[in-house]
Every structure is written in structure tokens, then in C-alpha cells.
Amino acid sequence: MLIPCLACESRFGPDEYFNACSDYNRGLDLVSWTCPHCGNRDDLRVLPGELGFGYPCRGRFDVHDRVRVPGLRRQRGELRLDISLERSSWRVHTRLRQPA
């Protein structure tokens, strides 16, 4: 299973793809991802069996494109999102933000 970057169309194995996730926004249920090839940054939603790409709009996230990833699972934690696929798993932590 290879997962594409929607900007440059490079394809990555699950380990390389999910290791490039850098931040989990629990409020909007989003993961930040940076393409290891082109550096493009995307916000995405990890859904059962697919990844949802879109844009924040009026305080919520609207999914416009979906990429099927059969067997993809997720579990929300207090300050993290646990992603699993087959026997592998990845943990994306929430980056703590300082109050202004």
C-alpha cells in the first residue's frame, strides 16, 4: 500500500507517510503532515479506512478529497492520536501551544 502526496504525487509506504505527521489538533481532529519529497504541508483527518483532505472552514474541517487506506484505524487520546494499520502503529502528539 502506497499513500500519495496530493501536491507532487510521490507515493510513500505507511511507515514513511505516518512518520511525517507532526501535530494533532484534537479540537478540529486534524493531523499535520509534511511531504518528505516536496515539503508541501497538508492538514488531514484520519478516518477508518481512509484519509480525508480538506480545509478549515467556519470553525470546522471540510473534507474535499479522500484517499482509501484499507485497514486504517485510529484511536483518540487526550493529547494524541494513535494510528494503526495492519501490525504497525504510529502516535501523533498534540504540540502544546503557549497562550498569547
Helices and strands as residue ranges (DSSP letters): E 3-4, E 11-12, H 14-19, E 21-25, E 30-34, E 41-47, E 50-57, E 60-68, E 73-76, E 80-85, E 88-93
